[in-house]
């Protein structure tokens, strides 16, 4: 018997992105669940066209929303795929997933699959600056995976079995424009600052090292590392914008939020 897949997509005003996302899983997903945070655009209209089952819930953070979905949705499929509304599968990845799942045996202890994210920014694939390849566990057996309870940089963790790595990519390409990107990362900066202040953001060797460096100065060091040492300059003008905003401006803003919170307590 072939394995079945349920795809869970979290949405809020994603009319520019959602159709490409859902079209990329057509023929692969047996069930599509859209957990929406009260969109005011055509997001739900698009979801209905793809026969998605729609639920609406106030948004707190990605981990909280996704774990709520795992606990409350009536999922019948064997496997669960976590996909953002501004992400889509390449045809090669869809074919690979289908082939890999169909070849698993009942005695196989594989419970999840990692896959590479390919980020596009201003129409260009950001291939350098340490931003590709980055691996994410997005496909896992029902009841065997759950998101970390974090405000930022949450990941799906398996509670049993092992994970394998797939060869092909999924794509992250947000069509909402630079204004939306900046607004989203302002919110991310606040959430990451809260995680740092709560002592929850130091897990992992790289994160621990970064937060041991002097505030503000570390943002500049990180940008130089990404742009020059990790060859971010090879990503052209879009790469210049992306690596500066993501590698310096965002990290500097996190430090500003941390500093602001600390002086308010003095």
Secondary structure, DSSP 4 states (H G I P E B T S, - for coil): ----EEEEEEESS-TTTHHHHHHHTTTT-SEEEEEES--SSSHHHHHHHTT-EEEE---S-HHHHHHHHHHHS---SSEEEEEETTEEE-HHHHHHHHHHHHT--TT--EEEEEEEEEEEETTEE---TT-SSEEEEEEEETTSEEE-S-SSS--EEESSSEEEEEEEEEEEE--SHHHHHHHHHHHHHHHHHHHHHTT-S--SHHHHHHTTSPTTHHHHHHHHIIIIIT-GGGGHHHHHHHHHIIIIIHHHHHHHHHHHHHHHT-
